[in-house]
Every structure is written in structure tokens, then in C-alpha cells.
């Protein structure tokens, strides 16, 4: 596998820079819309109206990813990983710049347009996963997918913390809510240069198949039409659905429960990134070398549900930092092993197709929570977290069902 060190290192850096860019923008969106002091929305908007509008804005990114993810994954099967990765990064730059201009001109429609544009570009995770699958064998697949988790973790140490400071005029007088998005666009330019100069194409044999904008919807139908795989994808869907009630709306909880601003939100998510990186680097890869993905998922998914419910316990803001490592541990164990299970089901061919289907399932699960949470949070601030844990439990039940079926099938074949 030594010949694969260069592509894996380049893939790691690509994900890292991409996540730093996303992370820079993360802390600003919630206070921009929720806090009347930001001046972006008219003062007449109630907090409930602001919360619901935020839910739709967050969801627009995932809806775009639902369409863009499988398209980019399928196109990368045909034309190669490198050119499609470059194309996705161009979309990312464009989206960031539109968002920055939208803030400065107080144009809400531009924020939605921006989220759609770089939501499509954000579908490049399917390309990256396919590239990792290209250079991995069965024994190294989980460890290599874990690299994405490490890159996410390190990226989210730097990104949100930096984003909170870049949007804070107390740091530099001319900083405002648009500054992080200009910085994110600059990082995306660096990423393009790096991919152009160091990324080696990993696709050995192009795979030709029909590609349409309806690929995402067809992928969902295909995911749940296969009698064997529908249980696995149901597990992926409900686990991701629950986890994204936390990831996409916890900043709202922080603002309303503990009066966090963008600086404190950035620092919190930076700490979460540190926990994820430590867990991925020190724990997950070691556990993956000793246990199978099936064994890990039987424990980790249920542990994640419990960890999400633990976020309901803190009464003071510092206490939420005590729960983050527990969540990071179980999420770090679940994500790469779930991806490994999906990747292994694809065999040696069609990695882009199968992982594109997986990305469609994930994008559907990403798109739903912000809209629902935007409404139910107006009923109870804790309700999104309660539902988050419950949905992860449902995912855990489906994962166990799939694992048990596969074990019985293997026993029969033997």
C-alpha cells in the first residue's frame, strides 16, 4: 500500500482545507439570523420566525447536496476523480462569495442561492470517498475512511474558532459577518491549486452509465428497492437523521439556552473538532484494527444516541464541554464503519455509484432535520435533542438487523 501514500495524503489535505472553509462559516449563520442585533433581518421578525427561516436556509444546503452528491460521484466514475473534484471546488468558491455579498447587501435570497451553489459543490464527499475506496483494500478500508474523520476533526478545530474571530469586530475593527466567507473562498482557491498540482488520479477504469439530475431520487429508490441493502441504508438514514438534529441545530440551542454569540459558538465547535480528531487519531483506528465494523456498530450507534441525550443534562454552559468527548467517541466509531459497510457491499466496481447512493441517503437525512427542528424547537427547546437520540436508536436497530442477516447468510453459505 506504500504506493497509495501520496493519494491518501493529498486526499486528507483536500478534506482538511475544505472542512476548514466550511468550519469558518459555521458559527456565523445562526447568530446572523437569530440575533436582532446583527441587523440582517428586520427587527419585526419574531424569534420563532427567525428560527423557522434558519431551518429552511440550513436545509437548502442539504437539498442541493442531495442532487449534487450522486451526480458528482457518478461523473467521477466516468471522467475521473480529479476533474470533478476541481469542478466542485469552483462551485464552493462561488457559493462563499455569493454569501458574503448577500450579507453585505442584506439580500436573503442571495444567502439561499449561495447555500444551493456550494451545497452542490459540497457533494464532493462522494468523490473523496470513491478515491479512498480506489486506493484501499479490504483490510485498510475502514482505517482509510477514518482519515476523513481525522481531517474533519482537525479542520473543525481551526475552522469554527477562526470563523468566530473573523466575524468579531472586537478582533479587528473591519471584521463583520461577511469576513469568514471571503476567507473560506480564499482557502478554496488554495485547495484548487493543491489538487491541480499534487492530486494523482485514482480511477483506473472509467464506468459509463446514464447520469441525470434525478439521480439522487433514483438512488433513494434504488437504496430501498434492494431487499438486502434496504435494511443497511435504513440504518444509515436514521442514524444520520438523528445525528443531524444535533449538528445542524445545536447552535440554536447554544444561542437560546446559553446566550452564545458567534465567537462562543466557534470555540465550542472548535473543541468538538479537537475531540473528534483525538478520538479518530488515538482510538478509532486502533479499535478498527481489533474489531470488525459489525462488532463496532453494535455498540457505537447506541452509544451515540445516549451521548446526544446527555446534552440535555447541562445546566451551565461549561458543562456541555464535558459531553462533547463522549459524543465524539461514538460518532467517530460509527461514521467510518458505516461507510465501510456500504463500500464493502459495492464490491470492487461501482464504488462511485454505491457511495453516491449512500450520499443521497445521507443528504436526505441532512435536509429533513433543520426544517422539522425549526418548527418543533418553537414548542420546546429540548425537543430536537430528544428526537435526535430517538432516531439514532432506530438506526441502531436497523444496523443490527442487517448485521444479523448477513451473519446468517454467511453461515448458510459456509
N, C-alpha and C positions, 0 to 999 in steps of 0.2 A: 504493500500500500504506500510505499515511500514516494512513488511517482505521483501520488494524489495529494501530497502535502501542499503543493503550490495552489491548486484549485481550492482546497479546503481553507487555506489561509486567506485567499482572496475573497472567497465566499463569506468568511467570518467578518472580514473588514467591511465588505459591502453591506452586510446586515447591520453591523455596528454603526456605520455612518448614517445609514438610513434611519435607524432607530433613534439616534441622537437627534436627527432632524425632526422626527415625529415627536420625540420627547420634549424638545424645545417648545413646541406649540401646545403641548398637553395642558399645562397649568393655566393658560390664559383664557380658554374658551368659556369655561364655566363662570368665572367672575365677570368676564366681559358681558355676558348676557344676564346673569342673575343680579349683579350689584348695580343699583341705580346710579351709584357714584361713578361708574365707568362712562356714563353719558352716551352709550351706544344706542340703547333703546329709549323711546320716550318715557318720561317719568310716570306717565299714566298707566303703564303696564304693571299689573299686579305680580306678586312673586309667583303665583300659580301659573299665570300666563307665560311668564319668563321661563319657568321650569318646563312647561309643555313644549314651548318653542325650542328650547335647548335640546329636548329629546328628539325632535324631528331633525334638527341640524346634525346631531351626532349620528342619527340613523342614516342620513343621506350618504355619508362616507361608506357605510357597510353595504347599502343597496348598490352603490356604484361598484364596490369590490365584488359583490355577488355576480355582477355582469362581467367585470374586467378580469377577475381572477382566473376563471376557467378559460376565457379567451386567450389570455396571455400564456397560460400553461399549455394550451393546445397549440398555439402559434409557436411556442418554443420547441414543441415536439417536431414541428415541420421545418422551421427556419433556424433553429439553434437557440441556446440559452442566452448567449452574449448579445445578439442584436435586439432581442425582445427585452432584455434587462435594461439596455440603454434607452429604448423607447419608453419604458415605464418610468425611468428616472427623469426624462424630459417632461412627462406629464406631471410628475411630482413637483418639479421646479415651477412649472406653470401654475399649478394649484396653490402653492405657497404664495407666489407673487399676487395672484388674484385676491387671496385672503387679506394680505397686507393692505392692498389698495382698498378693499372693501371696508376695512376698519377705518382707514383714514378718511374715506368719503361717507362713512356711516350708511353703506348700502348693504342691507341684509341679504338681498338677492345674490350679491357677489360672494357672500360667505357660503351660501348654498352651492353656487356654481363651483367655487373653489373646492369644497368638500367632495363634490362629484368628480372633478377632474383628478385630484390627487388620490381619491378613493379608487379610481380605475388604475392609476399608477401603483397604488398600494397592493394591487393584486400580484405584484412581483414575488410575493412569498411562494406562490406556486412554482415559479421559475427557479427560485433558490432551492426549494425542496427537491425539485427534479434534478438539479445539478448535483446536489448532495447524494441523491439516490444513484446518479450516474457513476459516481466515484466510490461507492460503498459496496461492500459485500454483506452477507447476512450477519456476520459476527460484529461488524463495525457500524452497522446502520443506526442503531439506537444511540451509540456514542456520538456519531457524526451529526445526527439530528439534534442531539443535546447541545452542539455548538451554537445552534440558533438561539437556544435558551441562554447560553452564556453571553452571546452578543447582545441579546435583548436586555439581559440584566445589566451589563456594563454600560450599554447605551442609555438605559434608563437611570443609571446613577448620575450621569453627566447631563443628559438632555433636559429633564424636568427642572433640576436645580438651576441649570443655566437659563432655561426659559423664564423661570420666576424672576431671576435677577435682571434679565434683559428687558422685561416688561415693567420694571420698577424704576420710576423716575428718581427715587432716592439713591439708586446706584449711580446713574448718570442722568443729568437733567433732561436730555432729549430722548431718553428711552420712553416708549409707550407700548401699548398692546400690540402694535404692528411690528415692532423691532424683532421679536423672536421669529417671525415668519420670513423676514428678509434674511436673517441668519440661517434659518433652515434651508432656504433656497440656495444660499452660498455653499452650504455643506453638500447639497445635492449636486452642485456643479463639480465639487471635488470628487464626489463619488463617480460621476460620469468619466472624469479624467482617469481615475484609478481603474475602472472597469475597462476602458479603452486600451490602457497600457499594460495591465497585468492579468486580466481575466482570460484564461485559456478555455476555449470551447470544450464542453464535456459531452455533448451529444455525439455519439458515434454513428448512429444510423437514423436518418430522418423518418418520421412516421407521418404518412399522409392520411388525413381524414377530414370530413366536412367540418367547417367552422362557421358558426352563425352567432349573432348577438343573443340568440335564445339558448346558447349552450348551457348557461347557468341553470335555467329552468329544466332543460333536458337532463342535466346532471342530477338534479334533485330527483326527477322521476326515475332515472337510472339507478340512483343510490338506493331507493326504496323498492325498486322492482325486482332486484336480485334477491331471491329467498335467503341466500346465505349471508350477503353483505348488509341487508337492510337492518339487521339487529346491531351490527357494528356501527353503521352510520347513525342509527338512532342513539347509540351511546355517545358518539362524538357530538351529535346535535344537542342533546340535553345537558351534557357536561359543559359544552361551550356556552349554551344558553344561560345556564346558571352563573358561570364564571363571569360572563359579560354583564350581568346585572350589577356585579361588583365593579368591574374595571371601568365601565362606561358611565356609571352614575355615582360612584363613591365620592367623587369630588363635590357633588351636590350635597351629599351627607356631611362632608367636611365643612362646607360653607355654612350650611344651615344649623348643624349641630354644634360646631366648634368655632364658627366665625372665621374660618381660614380665608386668607386672600391668596393671590396668585403666587406670592413668594413662599408661603407656608405649604400650599398645595405642591409646589415644585419640590420643596425639601422633603415632604412626605413621600412622594413618588420616587424621588432620588434614593431615599432609604429603602423603599421596596425594591428598587433596582439592585441595590447593594445586596440585599437578602437573596434575590433571585440568582445573582452572579455567584455568590458564595455557595449557595445550595447546588447550583449546576456544576460548578467547578470542583467542589470538595466532596459532595455527597452523591449526586445523581449518577455521574459516570462510574463511581465505584460500585454503587448499587446495581447499575446496569450490567456490570461485569460478573456479578454473582447471581443475579436472578433474571428470569425471563420477563418480557413485557407483560405477559399474562399474570404472573405472580405479583408484579409490582402494582398493576392496575386494580387488582382485587382489594388492595389496601389504600392506595393513594387517592383514588377518586372519592371514597367515603371520607377519608381524612380531610380532603379539600372542603367537602360540604360542612364538616364540623368547624373547620377553621373560619369559613365565611360567617357562620352563625356566631362565632366568638367575637366578631366585630361589633355585635350588639351589646356587649358587656361593658366596654369602657365608659366611664362617667367623666373622665378628664382627657384632654387631647393627647397628653403624653402616653396614655395607656394604649392607644391604637398602635403605637410603635412596638408594643410587646406582642401583638397578634401577627404583625406582618411576617416575621420569620416562619411562623407555623404555616401560614398560607403559602409562602414562597416554597417551602419544602415540598408540600404535597402537589402544588401546581407544577413545580419543577420536575417532579417524578411522573406526573400524569401526561403532560403535553408531548414530550418526545416519544414516550412509549405508545401513546395512542397513535401518533403519526407512523411509528414503526409498524404497528399492527396493520394500518391501512396500506402502507407501502408494500409490506410483505404480501398482501392479498393481490397485488398487481402483477407479481412475477417480475421477470427480467425486462419485459417490454411494456410500453404504455404507462411508464411512471408519470409522465406529464398528465396523461388523461385521468388516471386514478387519483393522483394528488390534486388535479383540477376539480374533480368531483368532490373530494374532501374539502377543498377550499370553498366550493359552492355551499356545502353543508355548513361550514364554519361561518361564511358570510351571512347566510340566512339566520344563523344563530346570533350573529353580531347585530343584525339590523333590527331585530324584534325588541330586545330589552330597553333601548333608550325611549322608544315610543310608549311602551307599556309603563315603564318606570316613571316617565314624565307625568302620567295620569295618576298612578297608584301612590306615588310619593306625595301627592296633594291630599291623599286620605290619611296616610301615616308615613312618617319619615323612615321608619324601620322596615316597612313592608318590602321594598326591593331586596334588602338583605335576607329577609325571611324566605322569599321566593327563590333567591339565588341558591341558597343551600338546598332547598327542596328539589329544584331542577337538577342539581348535581347528583343528588341521591337517585333520581330517576335514571340519569345517565349511568351511574354505578350499577344499577340493576340490569340495564341492557348490556353493559360490558361483560358482566358476569354470565349473563345468558349466552352471549356469543362465545366466550371462552369455554364454557361448559360444553356447548355444542361441538366446537372444534376438537375438544379433548375426546369426546365420544366418537366423533368421525375418525380421528386418527387411530383410536383403539380398534375400531372395526376394520380399518384398512390393514392394520398390523396383524 
